[in-house]
Amino acid sequence: MRQINKSVEDFKELFDKEQRKCFEKLAFLDIPDYRKSDWSENIFFGTRNFFFKLFKELKKKNLKILDVGCGPGHYCNSLYDLGNRVIGIDYSKNIIMVAKKNRKGRNIKYKVCSIYSLPFQNEVFDVVLCIGVLQSVAHTKKAVKELSRVTKKKGVLFISTLKKPSIFDLPLVFSWHVIISLMNKWFSLKKLMIIFKDNITLATTKSYFGYARKVKYYRAFGIKRLLKKAGFKKNTVYYSGLLGRFFYNKLFLKIPLGARHFFIKAEK
Ligand SMILES: C[S@@+](CC[C@H](N)C(=O)[O-])C[C@H]1O[C@@H](n2cnc3c(N)ncnc32)[C@H](O)[C@@H]1O
């Protein structure tokens, strides 16, 4: 058992290290900014449109907002333009350089740091975003605790991440990322044990620029459970629509059918 625990820890450390290396590399490629976050075009815009739909429903301005894993700063720029005070953090110093270039005179603060250790006091942000980040994070529980720590009482946290396929997602069985994971023979017995123990699924996704990347998939109820433990009382899940890949911009549903991503609006 001790041996397995040690393997889990080593594996997690390696996972975090590999993810970081990949994002540092992507930042300096000559590609559109949303691709530096390893998004495809329709998923980037779909997620962004949906987030702003939820955000505008809050009907508040001059909020203090933290974007965790801000990437090139797309969300930070738009949130600032809507009249809010915004801070973006990311562990990639290269992507923070890109975000700083993109802020073009806006008074947005950026910091290089990890989601595991946010350099802010407790309960200081009205809104916290964590969009497309948890799939790259090995210690999910620790990350969610930290997101909760900096969110104010009555504050809101928005999370978007990858959804673990289930039996209801038959169309996904034929999708590219499942086939790629199988082809890569990535699942050894030891890794399966690690995955089982941590209640996560890992698969290899081929990033658009040739860096093969292992990512984590989650069940929404797993994240909801962590959020509840961390102090969020009302957690609403939205799935990225039927056959998310094709109708991403159009449909966010409250049922998981065929979705590849999900969104959670967590309220304290
Ligand atoms: C898929 S990108 C999303 C960027 C941005 N949120 C967006 O949607 O455009 C994930 C970002 O999270 C950052 N990230 C991943 N793991 C992180 C961690 N442990 N701590 C801080 N940033 C992290 C990566 O460097 C990357 O910029």
Ligand as a Chemical Component Dictionary entry (heavy atoms), coordinates in Angstrom:
data_LIG
# 
_chem_comp.id                   LIG 
_chem_comp.type                 NON-POLYMER 
_chem_comp.pdbx_formal_charge   0 
_chem_comp.three_letter_code    LIG 
# 
loop_
_chem_comp_atom.comp_id 
_chem_comp_atom.atom_id 
_chem_comp_atom.alt_atom_id 
_chem_comp_atom.type_symbol 
_chem_comp_atom.charge 
_chem_comp_atom.model_Cartn_x 
_chem_comp_atom.model_Cartn_y 
_chem_comp_atom.model_Cartn_z 
_chem_comp_atom.pdbx_ordinal 
LIG C1  C1  C 0  -6.530 25.513 -21.167 1  
LIG S1  S1  S 1  -5.643 26.923 -20.573 2  
LIG C2  C2  C 0  -6.985 28.030 -20.226 3  
LIG C3  C3  C 0  -6.590 29.480 -20.210 4  
LIG C4  C4  C 0  -7.745 30.438 -19.941 5  
LIG N1  N1  N 0  -8.407 30.139 -18.696 6  
LIG C5  C5  C 0  -8.712 30.403 -21.101 7  
LIG O1  O1  O 0  -9.728 29.725 -21.000 8  
LIG O2  O2  O -1 -8.397 31.025 -22.120 9  
LIG C6  C6  C 0  -5.106 26.429 -18.953 10 
LIG C7  C7  C 0  -4.213 27.463 -18.292 11 
LIG O3  O3  O 0  -4.057 27.078 -16.924 12 
LIG C8  C8  C 0  -2.709 27.213 -16.556 13 
LIG N2  N2  N 0  -2.478 26.252 -15.468 14 
LIG C9  C9  C 0  -2.561 24.906 -15.532 15 
LIG N3  N3  N 0  -2.273 24.345 -14.344 16 
LIG C10 C10 C 0  -2.012 25.370 -13.502 17 
LIG C11 C11 C 0  -1.624 25.424 -12.123 18 
LIG N4  N4  N 0  -1.436 24.320 -11.401 19 
LIG N5  N5  N 0  -1.437 26.644 -11.559 20 
LIG C12 C12 C 0  -1.594 27.787 -12.294 21 
LIG N6  N6  N 0  -1.928 27.787 -13.606 22 
LIG C13 C13 C 0  -2.145 26.592 -14.200 23 
LIG C14 C14 C 0  -1.920 26.913 -17.829 24 
LIG O4  O4  O 0  -0.634 27.494 -17.819 25 
LIG C15 C15 C 0  -2.826 27.508 -18.893 26 
LIG O5  O5  O 0  -2.476 28.835 -19.200 27 
# 
loop_
_chem_comp_bond.comp_id 
_chem_comp_bond.atom_id_1 
_chem_comp_bond.atom_id_2 
_chem_comp_bond.value_order 
_chem_comp_bond.pdbx_ordinal 
LIG C1  S1  SING 1  
LIG S1  C2  SING 2  
LIG S1  C6  SING 3  
LIG C2  C3  SING 4  
LIG C3  C4  SING 5  
LIG C4  N1  SING 6  
LIG C4  C5  SING 7  
LIG C5  O1  DOUB 8  
LIG C5  O2  SING 9  
LIG C6  C7  SING 10 
LIG C7  O3  SING 11 
LIG C7  C15 SING 12 
LIG O3  C8  SING 13 
LIG C8  N2  SING 14 
LIG C8  C14 SING 15 
LIG N2  C9  SING 16 
LIG N2  C13 SING 17 
LIG C9  N3  DOUB 18 
LIG N3  C10 SING 19 
LIG C10 C11 SING 20 
LIG C10 C13 DOUB 21 
LIG C11 N4  SING 22 
LIG C11 N5  DOUB 23 
LIG N5  C12 SING 24 
LIG C12 N6  DOUB 25 
LIG N6  C13 SING 26 
LIG C14 O4  SING 27 
LIG C14 C15 SING 28 
LIG C15 O5  SING 29 
# 
